Amino acid sequence: DGFSQLSAYERKRLKNITENAKFFAALKLHEVSARLHQIATKRQSHVTKRAKPKKAEDETVRRRSMRLQRVEPSGIPMPEMPAQPGAEEYPQVPAGPLPMVPEDQMENSKLTEDLLTTWMRISEVKANDTEKCTRDMKRYQDSLNSMVLSEDNIKKVVKYRVCSMAIHPSESIIFVAAGDKSGQIGLWNVNCKAEEGAHVFIPHSDPVSCMHFSPFNPAHLLSLSNDTLRCGDVTRAVFDEICRSEESLSSFDFLEDNASTAIVGHWDGDVAVVDRRTPGTSSELSADIGFKRTRTVHVHPVNKQYFIAAGSVDVCIYDVRYLKSNGNKPVSSLKGHTKSVASAYFSPVTGNRVVTVCADDKLRCFMRKGLSFLTHFLNTLFCVTGSMTPPLCHRQPQLSVPSAIWDPKQEDCFVVGSMARPRQIEVFQDTGKLLHSFYNLDCLGSVCSINVVHPSKNILVGGNSSGRLHVF
């Protein structure tokens, strides 16, 4: 009542801030932060020292070769070999819900509240329901040419290699999430130029291989690692656990527009159906689809009952309505891959095209033949090999596996990272024609294997192996 001069929106915002402050106080963030800090800095030694056997007094000295003594024939000691680095240790995250407490914040929760309040505010504004359509190629190329990269739009958001990214659909603020190989998730308000514009959370113990903002409620950020699928709910400032599995999870996608159900791929080849509305953290169904490995799953944009799975040399389309534990047959198979397939995605408007990335150094685009998925997709419409130097899939071990993603605003164009020099991100048409290369000699000097495109604005974000994001 004391704020009657404020608008309805401002009063609602003030009420949300007050309720959030009470929620943060109830969570006892200082205690949780201290506990997370203790977990993050704890290092357990797994090496047990054995006692050296006592040397007998009367034991004769054995002759040892100069090679074993690491001494040159001249008597000069050889230089010591450098110690081999051990495997990196990351903090183990407990099961169950986790509070949204940044990894780098131990005292003041004000910065966290600002970031989460921004996320919550832009999620309350519903994006314009503009009908998806494909612009003519001239207008589309003009929009690509207008996109630039500046130093202000480059930031190290996570500590390690970027494994997945998601971009909020807000048209007022650029808000990006990035997941790295250690289980960290970085949230970055690109419009905030201060150092506090990005914060890191640790909801996972393993690489965050897949992330999506909910298309129904972008206040929810779903993220997947090897053992768990979580939902970061900013309205409650908590990372809920949706699904936990003893089998390693690889990717997921929503089966419905309301994002209540999802199809989840397993590294061992199976897929599972998860319903967020049911109690517990187990899946509703686990199905053997005959794959040795499933790397990506993607749901058709129009006919939601169909999803495509990519694995070893397999790319197949299935009908989720007929999935069972065993004996599943694909509706359609996309042939021609001779090595491991990194990804396969439907085109965003009609789903009549599929683009794949394969370790045989080829990008392939398939076109649906006929009106039904009971008919096969045409074989490869094109292969791209010459634009990658060295070939895209001959990647270095520290680089994430690349994938080709469709521009959600353009039915027939997709984006893929390139190892060509100067470092760049390329846009191809489904005919194989290279439309545009995003590069900046001063600002971009690394390979952006992971990329994401805004659903309605001319915004592209590329992530590299050091946790740095580049926003064109």
C-alpha positions in Angstrom: 0.0 0.0 0.0 2.9 2.3 0.6 3.9 2.0 -3.1 0.7 3.0 -4.8 2.5 5.5 -7.0 4.3 2.5 -8.7 2.9 0.8 -11.8 1.4 -2.7 -11.5 4.5 -4.2 -13.1 6.9 -2.4 -10.7 4.8 -3.5 -7.7 4.9 -7.1 -8.9 8.6 -6.9 -9.5 9.1 -5.5 -6.0 7.0 -8.3 -4.5 9.1 -10.9 -6.4 12.3 -9.4 -5.1 11.0 -9.4 -1.6 9.9 -13.0 -1.8 13.2 -14.0 -3.4 15.1 -12.3 -0.5 13.1 -14.3 2.0 13.7 -17.5 0.1 17.4 -16.9 -0.1 17.4 -16.2 3.7 15.6 -19.5 4.3 18.1 -21.4 2.2 20.9 -20.3 4.5 23.1 -19.6 1.5 26.2 -18.8 3.6 26.2 -22.4 5.0 25.5 -24.0 1.6 28.2 -21.8 0.0 30.8 -22.8 2.6 29.9 -26.5 2.1 30.2 -26.2 -1.7 33.5 -24.4 -1.3 34.7 -27.2 1.0 33.6 -29.9 -1.6 35.3 -28.0 -4.5 38.6 -27.6 -2.7 38.8 -31.0 -1.1 41.3 -33.3 -2.6 41.6 -36.9 -1.5 44.8 -38.8 -2.0 44.4 -42.3 -3.4 48.1 -43.1 -3.2 49.2 -45.3 -0.3 52.9 -45.4 0.5 54.5 -48.7 1.0 57.3 -49.0 3.6 60.7 -49.5 2.1 62.2 -52.9 3.0 65.2 -52.6 5.2 68.5 -53.3 3.5 70.5 -56.0 5.0 73.9 -54.8 6.3 75.9 -57.6 4.7 74.0 -57.4 1.4 76.4 -57.1 -1.5 75.9 -54.1 -3.8 74.5 -55.1 -7.1 75.8 -53.7 -10.3 73.3 -51.5 -12.2 73.6 -50.5 -15.8 74.3 -46.8 -16.5 71.0 -46.8 -18.5 69.0 -47.7 -15.4 70.9 -45.1 -13.4 69.9 -42.6 -16.0 73.6 -41.6 -16.5 75.3 -40.9 -19.8 78.4 -42.9 -20.6 80.4 -39.8 -19.8 79.1 -39.9 -16.2 76.8 -36.8 -16.6 73.3 -37.4 -15.2 70.4 -37.4 -17.7 67.7 -34.8 -17.3 64.6 -36.0 -15.4 61.6 -36.9 -17.5 58.6 -34.6 -16.9 55.9 -36.1 -14.7 52.8 -37.2 -16.5 49.7 -35.1 -15.5 47.1 -37.1 -13.6 43.4 -37.1 -14.4 41.6 -33.9 -13.3 39.4 -34.1 -10.3 36.1 -32.3 -10.1 33.8 -31.8 -7.1 31.2 -34.5 -6.7 27.7 -33.1 -6.6 25.1 -34.8 -4.3 21.9 -36.2 -5.6 18.6 -34.3 -5.2 17.7 -30.6 -5.4 20.5 -28.0 -5.2 20.2 -24.3 -4.4 21.3 -21.8 -7.1 24.5 -20.7 -5.4 27.3 -19.5 -7.6 30.6 -21.3 -7.3 32.6 -18.1 -7.0 30.3 -16.4 -4.4 30.8 -17.1 -0.8 29.8 -14.0 1.1 27.3 -11.7 -0.7 24.2 -13.0 -2.4 23.3 -9.6 -3.9 25.0 -10.3 -7.3 23.2 -13.6 -7.5 19.9 -12.0 -6.9 20.5 -9.5 -9.7 21.4 -12.2 -12.2 18.5 -14.5 -11.2 16.1 -11.5 -11.1 17.1 -10.6 -14.7 16.5 -14.2 -15.8 13.1 -14.2 -14.1 12.1 -10.8 -15.5 12.8 -11.7 -19.1 11.0 -15.0 -18.7 7.8 -13.3 -17.7 7.6 -11.4 -21.1 6.3 -13.8 -23.6 8.2 -13.7 -26.9 6.2 -12.7 -30.0 4.5 -15.8 -31.6 5.7 -15.0 -35.1 5.1 -17.8 -37.5 8.3 -19.5 -38.6 9.1 -18.8 -42.2 12.1 -18.8 -44.5 13.3 -15.5 -45.8 14.6 -15.1 -49.3 18.3 -15.8 -49.6 19.3 -12.2 -50.4 17.6 -10.8 -47.2 19.1 -13.7 -45.2 22.6 -13.0 -46.4 22.2 -9.3 -45.7 21.3 -10.2 -42.1 24.3 -12.4 -41.8 26.6 -9.7 -43.1 25.2 -7.2 -40.5 26.3 -9.4 -37.6 29.7 -8.5 -36.0 31.9 -9.5 -33.1 33.4 -7.0 -30.7 35.7 -7.3 -27.7 32.7 -6.4 -25.4 30.9 -9.5 -26.5 33.6 -12.0 -25.6 33.8 -13.5 -22.2 35.2 -16.5 -20.3 32.0 -17.8 -18.8 33.0 -21.3 -17.6 36.3 -22.7 -16.4 36.8 -25.6 -18.9 35.9 -26.7 -22.4 32.4 -25.7 -23.5 30.3 -28.9 -24.2 26.8 -27.3 -24.7 25.0 -24.0 -24.8 21.5 -22.6 -24.8 20.2 -19.1 -25.5 17.2 -17.5 -23.8 14.4 -16.5 -26.3 14.1 -13.0 -24.9 14.2 -10.3 -27.5 15.2 -7.6 -25.0 18.3 -9.1 -23.4 20.9 -11.5 -24.6 21.1 -14.2 -21.9 23.3 -17.3 -22.6 23.9 -20.5 -20.6 27.1 -22.6 -21.2 28.0 -26.0 -19.8 31.5 -27.3 -19.5 33.3 -30.6 -19.1 33.5 -30.4 -15.3 29.8 -30.0 -14.7 29.7 -26.2 -14.4 27.0 -24.1 -15.9 27.8 -20.4 -16.6 25.0 -17.9 -17.0 25.9 -14.7 -18.8 23.8 -11.5 -19.2 25.6 -10.2 -22.3 24.0 -6.8 -22.0 25.6 -6.3 -18.6 29.1 -5.1 -19.4 30.3 -5.4 -15.8 32.4 -8.3 -14.5 29.4 -9.4 -12.5 27.4 -10.1 -15.7 28.3 -13.8 -15.6 28.2 -16.4 -12.7 29.1 -20.0 -12.5 27.0 -22.8 -10.8 27.9 -26.4 -10.3 24.8 -28.6 -10.6 26.6 -31.6 -12.2 29.7 -33.7 -11.6 30.3 -34.6 -15.2 30.3 -32.9 -18.6 27.1 -31.0 -19.4 26.5 -32.5 -22.8 23.1 -30.9 -23.6 21.1 -27.9 -22.5 17.8 -26.2 -23.5 15.6 -23.4 -22.1 12.1 -24.7 -21.8 10.0 -23.6 -24.8 7.0 -23.4 -22.6 8.6 -21.6 -19.6 12.0 -20.1 -20.3 12.4 -19.6 -16.5 13.4 -23.3 -16.6 16.8 -24.4 -17.9 17.2 -28.1 -18.4 20.7 -29.5 -18.4 22.0 -33.1 -18.8 25.2 -34.8 -17.8 26.3 -38.4 -17.6 24.1 -39.4 -14.6 21.4 -36.9 -14.3 18.9 -34.5 -16.0 18.2 -31.4 -14.0 15.9 -28.4 -14.3 17.2 -25.1 -13.1 14.0 -23.2 -11.9 14.9 -19.5 -11.4 11.5 -18.8 -9.7 12.6 -21.1 -6.8 16.3 -20.6 -7.2 16.9 -24.4 -7.3 18.3 -27.1 -9.6 15.7 -29.9 -9.4 16.6 -33.4 -10.3 14.3 -34.8 -13.0 16.0 -38.1 -13.9 18.9 -40.0 -12.5 20.4 -43.1 -14.2 23.2 -45.6 -13.7 23.6 -45.6 -17.4 25.4 -42.7 -19.0 23.1 -40.1 -20.6 24.2 -38.3 -23.8 21.4 -35.9 -25.0 17.7 -35.1 -24.7 14.9 -33.2 -26.4 11.3 -32.2 -25.5 8.5 -34.4 -26.9 5.8 -31.8 -26.3 5.4 -28.1 -26.6 4.7 -27.9 -22.9 8.1 -29.5 -22.2 6.6 -32.0 -19.7 8.1 -35.1 -21.4 11.4 -35.7 -23.1 13.3 -38.3 -25.0 16.7 -39.0 -23.6 19.6 -40.8 -25.3 22.1 -43.1 -23.6 25.8 -43.5 -24.5 25.2 -47.3 -24.6 22.7 -47.0 -27.4 19.3 -47.1 -25.6 16.8 -44.2 -25.4 14.4 -43.4 -22.6 11.1 -41.5 -22.1 11.0 -39.2 -19.1 7.9 -37.5 -17.8 8.5 -34.5 -15.5 5.0 -34.8 -13.9 5.5 -38.2 -12.4 7.2 -38.6 -8.9 10.7 -40.0 -8.6 13.7 -39.7 -10.8 13.4 -42.8 -12.9 12.4 -42.9 -16.6 8.9 -44.1 -17.8 10.4 -46.4 -20.5 13.8 -47.6 -21.5 14.0 -48.8 -25.1 16.7 -50.7 -27.0 16.8 -49.3 -30.5 19.7 -51.5 -31.7 22.4 -48.8 -31.5 25.8 -49.4 -30.1 26.0 -45.7 -29.1 23.5 -42.9 -29.2 25.1 -39.4 -29.3 22.1 -37.1 -30.1 18.3 -37.3 -30.2 16.1 -34.7 -31.8 12.3 -34.4 -32.0 10.5 -33.4 -35.3 9.3 -29.8 -35.1 5.8 -30.5 -36.5 5.1 -34.2 -35.9 6.3 -34.6 -32.3 5.8 -38.3 -32.3 8.9 -38.8 -34.4 12.5 -38.4 -33.2 15.8 -38.9 -34.9 18.8 -40.7 -33.2 22.4 -40.6 -34.3 25.0 -43.1 -33.2 28.0 -45.1 -34.4 27.2 -45.3 -38.1 23.4 -45.2 -37.6 21.0 -42.4 -38.2 17.4 -43.5 -37.8 13.9 -42.1 -37.2 11.6 -43.7 -34.7 8.0 -43.2 -33.7 7.9 -42.8 -29.9 4.3 -44.1 -29.7 5.5 -47.6 -30.7 8.6 -47.8 -28.6 9.0 -50.9 -26.4 11.8 -52.4 -24.4 13.2 -54.5 -27.3 12.7 -55.1 -31.0 12.2 -51.6 -32.1 12.3 -50.9 -35.8 13.0 -47.5 -37.3 10.5 -45.7 -39.5 13.2 -44.5 -41.7 17.0 -44.9 -41.9 19.5 -42.4 -43.4 22.2 -44.4 -45.1 25.6 -43.5 -46.4 27.6 -42.8 -43.2 30.8 -44.9 -43.1 32.1 -43.7 -39.7 30.9 -42.4 -36.3 28.0 -39.8 -36.6 28.4 -36.9 -34.2 24.9 -35.4 -34.7 21.7 -35.4 -36.7 19.0 -32.6 -36.6 15.7 -31.9 -38.3 15.3 -28.6 -40.1 13.4 -26.1 -37.9 10.2 -25.2 -39.8 9.0 -28.3 -41.7 11.5 -31.0 -40.5 11.8 -32.1 -44.1 15.5 -31.9 -44.0 18.2 -33.5 -41.9 21.8 -32.4 -41.5 24.4 -34.8 -40.1 28.1 -34.5 -39.1 30.2 -37.6 -39.6 33.8 -38.6 -38.8 34.4 -39.4 -42.4 34.9 -35.6 -42.8 31.5 -35.0 -44.5 28.5 -32.9 -43.7 25.4 -34.5 -45.2 22.0 -33.1 -45.9 19.0 -35.4 -46.5 15.6 -34.4 -48.0 12.3 -36.2 -47.2 10.7 -37.9 -50.2 6.9 -37.9 -50.1 4.5 -36.9 -47.5 5.0 -39.7 -45.0 7.9 -40.8 -42.9 7.1 -44.3 -44.0 9.0 -43.3 -47.2 12.7 -43.1 -47.0 14.7 -39.9 -47.0 16.7 -39.4 -50.2 20.4 -40.2 -49.9 23.0 -37.5 -49.5 22.1 -34.3 -51.2 25.6 -33.0 -50.7 28.8 -33.5 -48.9 31.1 -30.8 -47.7 34.8 -31.6 -47.3 36.9 -28.9 -48.8 36.1 -26.0 -46.5 37.6 -27.7 -43.4 41.4 -27.4 -43.0 42.2 -29.8 -41.5 39.0 -31.8 -41.8 36.4 -30.9 -39.2 36.2 -34.2 -37.5 39.9 -34.8 -37.2 39.6 -32.7 -34.1 42.2 -32.4 -31.3 41.3 -34.2 -28.1 40.7 -31.0 -26.2 38.0 -29.9 -28.6 34.3 -30.7 -28.2 32.8 -32.9 -30.9 31.4 -30.5 -33.5 27.8 -30.5 -34.7 25.9 -28.7 -37.4 22.8 -26.9 -36.2 20.0 -25.3 -38.2 19.3 -21.6 -37.9 15.9 -21.7 -36.3 14.8 -18.7 -38.4 15.8 -20.3 -41.7 14.5 -23.7 -42.9 17.3 -24.4 -45.4 20.5 -23.0 -43.7 22.7 -24.4 -41.0 25.7 -23.3 -38.9 28.9 -25.3 -38.1 32.3 -24.5 -36.6 35.4 -24.8 -38.7 39.0 -25.5 -38.2 40.0 -23.4 -41.2 42.2 -20.4 -40.7 41.4 -17.7 -39.9 39.2 -19.3 -37.3 35.6 -19.0 -38.3 32.0 -20.2 -38.0 30.4 -21.1 -41.3 26.8 -20.9 -42.6 25.8 -23.4 -45.4 22.7 -23.7 -47.5 21.1 -27.2 -47.9 22.5 -27.3 -51.4 26.1 -27.2 -50.0 26.7 -23.6 -50.9 28.8 -21.6 -48.4 26.7 -18.5 -47.6 28.8 -16.7 -45.0 31.8 -17.1 -42.7 31.8 -15.4 -39.3 35.3 -14.4 -38.3 37.3 -11.5 -36.7 41.1 -11.5 -37.0 41.4 -9.5 -33.8 38.8 -11.1 -31.6 38.4 -14.8 -32.8 41.5 -17.0 -32.7 40.1 -20.3 -31.6 37.8 -23.1 -32.9 34.2 -22.7 -31.9 33.0 -26.3 -31.9 29.7 -25.5 -30.0 27.3 -22.9 -31.4 23.8 -21.7 -30.8 21.6 -19.3 -32.7 18.8 -17.1 -31.3 15.3 -18.2 -32.3 14.1 -14.7 -33.5 17.1 -12.3 -33.4 20.2 -12.1 -35.6 22.5 -13.4 -32.8 25.0 -16.2 -33.0 27.1 -17.5 -30.0 30.2 -19.7 -30.4 31.9 -21.5 -27.5 35.5 -22.7 -27.5 37.7 -25.2 -25.5 38.8 -22.7 -22.9 35.2 -21.7 -21.7 35.1 -18.5 -23.7 31.9 -17.4 -25.6 31.9 -15.2 -28.7 28.6 -13.3 -29.5 28.1 -12.1 -33.1 
